[in-house]
Amino acid sequence: MYILQFREFRNYRGEFVGHGRGFYDRFLNDYAQKYETAPKTIGLALKVQLVDDLPMESKDRMVDLLIHA
């Protein structure tokens, strides 16, 4: 299980924007290939980080659980 902080999240859907270099996506995809299972992920966000729309690409992942305050 990984607890991750990102720059923005799409409102309550678990889609996220990291820091623009694909680090989180590569890490999570590499983990899934190495261990043959995807890690469980939790995103932590402030309400100001929740946005209505995000540009998503096919390689982008979503967090399993989003906690916001």
Secondary structure, DSSP 8 states (H G I E B T S, - for coil): -EEEE-SEEETTT-BEE-SSS-HHHHHHHHHHHHHSS---EEEEE-GGGEES-----TT--B-SEEEE-
